[in-house]
Amino acid sequence: MNAPIRQSQADILNKLYDMKQRQLAQASQQGNSLRCQVLEAEAQAIFNALQSLR
């Protein structure tokens, strides 16, 4: 895969990861443990995808 496409994908994944972290913080403040677990799993999947681009 060429560098511009990889960078574009990394940018998108970084934005998604940041969004998931904000959602996780909000769910944590609300005490919603099930939602926290789901958001943590989603954030981990995004993080893993970012790692695979490196």
C-alpha positions in Angstrom: 0.0 0.0 0.0 1.4 3.4 -0.8 2.3 6.0 1.8 -0.5 8.6 1.1 -3.2 5.9 1.5 -1.7 4.5 4.6 -1.5 8.0 6.1 -5.1 8.8 5.2 -6.2 5.5 6.8 -4.1 6.3 9.9 -5.6 9.8 10.1 -9.2 8.3 10.0 -8.4 5.7 12.6 -6.8 8.2 14.9 -9.9 10.3 14.7 -12.1 7.3 15.4 -9.9 6.3 18.3 -10.1 9.8 19.8 -13.9 9.8 19.4 -14.1 6.4 21.2 -12.0 7.6 24.0 -14.3 10.6 24.5 -17.4 8.3 24.4 -15.7 6.0 26.9 -15.0 8.9 29.3 -18.6 10.0 29.0 -20.0 6.5 29.6 -17.6 6.1 32.6 -18.9 9.3 34.1 -22.5 8.0 33.7 -21.6 4.7 35.4 -22.6 2.7 32.4 -20.3 -0.3 32.7 -21.7 -2.4 29.8 -21.3 0.6 27.4 -17.8 1.1 28.8 -16.9 -2.5 28.0 -18.3 -2.2 24.4 -16.4 1.1 23.9 -13.2 -0.4 25.3 -13.5 -3.3 22.8 -14.1 -0.9 19.9 -11.2 1.3 20.9 -8.9 -1.7 21.2 -10.0 -2.9 17.7 -9.2 0.6 16.3 -5.9 0.6 18.1 -5.0 -2.8 16.7 -5.9 -1.6 13.2 -3.6 1.4 13.7 -0.7 -0.9 14.8 -1.2 -3.0 11.7 -0.6 0.1 9.5 2.9 0.6 11.0 
